[in-house]
């Protein structure tokens, strides 16, 4: 089954060249009842990355509303965004989230200590274990600092797309740290983005790892969304049927699709 994709990028994100119309048409082909765009906003991205994530609601929202109306009789187009969480920009981030009537907001860790794990500089001068662990410490710091102004915590173990991939099971490596992250997510009424984006790059798992999802469920976590992190149409809804079956085996019964910042639940 092709569940609603709730982590989708288009050419409103500078790392995608895909028109939103193409993503919508592909979602219709797959039989999705809804698609939610979540284009990127990150403050003061490092210059060495040579990219700027500056989503302008005054341009983005009107353009998406036109498409929402155009495709209304074929699919429900929802308008969200993915914002990079950093404690040093908390006030700006909270103000940005509150500035527009989003359907859905993903809070993600793209930078740790102002560095992007996609770049070699993130791993320079430390072991892979130290670099990976620091990413999760940054995630916990954000969870402890930010109020729950967003809906879902994005691709929790995204860092494993990067580096030498010597570790891919965060709960096995640092169970106490991951448990505290999951408890914070549950306590704040947030959910987890079950994200298949790393699989297209050779990871043998979705984000987060099966053991993290299992532990989340054991601790009482239930709220999840499914997202492909697609920047191209070919990746939209990637592996959703198999991941849906895996989620059911892990004890999840429902996933959420957001509209007006409120979850609507559908059976897996």
Buried (B, 14 or more C-beta within 10 A) or exposed (E): EBBBBBBBBBBBBBEBEBBBEBBBBBBBEBEBEBBBBBBBBBBBBBEEBEBEBEBEBEEBBEEBEEBBEEBEEEBBBBBBBBBBBBEEBBEBBBEBBEEBEBBBBBBBBBBBEEBBBBEEEBBEEEEBEEBBBBBBBBBBBBBEEBEBBBBBBBBBBBBBBBBEBEBBBBBEBBEEBBBBBBBBBBEBEBBBBBBBBBBBEEBEBBBBBBBBBBBBBEEEBBBBBBBBBBBBBEBBBBBBEEBBEBBEEBEBEBBBBBBEBEBBEBEB
